[in-house]
């Protein structure tokens, strides 16, 4: 029996659907397996060319194995002084950990504080423990609690990393569940349809499974690095992008179904009118993320290709899986609501008709008020501090390592147990040590000896180099400590023939901040240039792309201004992570341009039919509802990052969610349409629309571009 052309046509959506069901069933579990190849070891994400990174490489020669220090601090109950018996018991507790899983070598003896009210000891752990690190910290805490008359706590990099692992525990299930539930509720409210929201969610989940599988393979072969932050952002980005693109396609398909009886013709028309804008919008996000490859920070470079892979998978799902199921279901996809024509006839009293009327009546007044409000918000942008997040603010909720670090700081020098590390020529060890001790902000400095402890015997030389440990007076994560590191480098670099390098935790934080500032200077112009080129190609104009890029950049600055006020007076943050402004810029500018692409593509289409003035108004009415829905969905999905109790993700969640809403409700709805309405056809210079007279009605068969 031969297959008729009509039957063959049905095979295409069936094959696509079966293929995606296979992808979902086979690769879907990878969405929960990225944690297997993720690392939360912050040393793995240091700037490649920074001085502190070079120190990490050189100091390995002074140890048989790299270690991660856990600092145990005991405080005497009742505020008394530590007795000799308590010191002996504390040293014994530390010694009992020798040979325990994950422990490297022997722990240091317990040393008393100057006020005599606390004891301190250091246990070195293997840095590759991964998910077993929290268990190792718990063993140390259990052993330390055996000292009578004291309260034991564990601080230091190992304890902080263990708390970080706990914060990311279950990130796949919790974050994904919150994001999907939020999106589903919004879609049900928007579409008033039973089936379509679940289809959109299913397409987004398939896209996420495919993206996670690709990233898993790349991370497993050390092509990219993934940490908990990148993992969380990938999930949110794919769900949000896939849902946004699906909203635009399904809205156009609903319009076409109301005009055409044949579902195949309707889906072809919907794809023809929307694929260009969807691909261009995805291109701005993907290429903007790939610009992060220019960063010197490894986690920034990791987010670039990982995020781009996610966006590509979202587009692939939207343009293949979704059309397939829409063709197979037809009008049933929108049940109990039915397909309806576009709301661009400029009739009725709907909210977007009222907005369009306002823009048409007083465009200059509308854009002037919107511009003034954004500029007022942007005036606070310089007050946002991106010098890093203090240790006591890294976790949104209470974390044991933070409380322990505060206790340590009350009884010992702020940098105790977490020294700055100097690697220098062996012949200059005396002069380097003296220069370090004379540096303002340094509590003590001593060369590491053969015993492994600073100051006990002759300095240990390896390949003609020595290591000097420097204890800072200020807490290792404080701005004062970073300033001390800068002074320390200046002092030891000046020692002739020493070839001294300064590293350690504080130096790493300092170098990360300096590198992040350099990255912003380099990457921001590159991202703007990429977006400008894409817009010029899509809109066939020069002035319009410049106008759109300028408005989304202003939206970003206004968002930073509001964020500065909210972080300081609402959340109690004294600063942000050094990478937060760059991440916020890439996401907000790229995603903000998305909505302007969707709007202006439709405006261009309608302008070819009805003239520039009517094109602006009809485009605004036709896209207002769906783009606003897409903005709300994207804002809600990024807001879901707030369920992870880390300041970095909470800050990113607020910046992107607030910025997307501001862009959707003010920039795209009022500022851009009013500006284009006021400028008229000149806004499309030097394109065809800027030169031709206002056309009369033309057939719908005229070539159309956009959503």
Secondary structure, 3 states (H helix, E strand, C coil): CCCCHHHHHHHHHHHHHHHHHHHHHHHHHHHHCHHHCCCCCHHHHCECCCHHHHHHHHHHHHCCCCEEEEEEEEEEHHHCCCCHHHHHHHHHHHHCCCCCCCECCCCCCCEECCCCCEEEEEEEEECCCHHHHHHHHHHHHHHHCCCCCEEEEEEHHHHHHHHHHHHHCCHHHHHHHHHHHHHHHHHHHHHCCCCHHHHHHHHHHHHHHHHHHHHHHHHHCCCCCCCHHHHHHHHHHHHHHHHHHHHHHHHHHHHHHHHCCCHHHHHHHHHHHHHHHHHHHHHHHHHHHHHHHHCCEHHHHHHHHHHHHHHHHHHHHHHHHHHHHHHHHHHHHHCCCCCCCCCCCCCCCCHHHHHHHHHHHCHHHHHHHHHHHHHHHHCCHHHCCCCCCCHHHHECCCCHHHHHHHHHHHHCCCCCCCCEEEEEEHHHHHHHHHHHHCCCCEEEEEEEECCCCECCCCECEECCEEEEEEEECCCCCCHHHHHHHHHHHHHHHCCCCCCCEEEEHHHHHHHHHHHHHHHHHHHHHHHHHHHHHHHHHHHCCCHHHHHHHHHHHHHHHHHHHHHHHHHHHHHCCCCCCCCHHHHHHHHHHHHHHHHHHHHHHHHHHHHHHHCHHHHHHHHHHHHHHHHHHHHHHHHHHHHHHHHCCEHHHHHHHHHHHHHHHHHHHHHHHHHHHHHHHHHHHHHHCCCHHHCCCCCCCCCCCCCCCCC
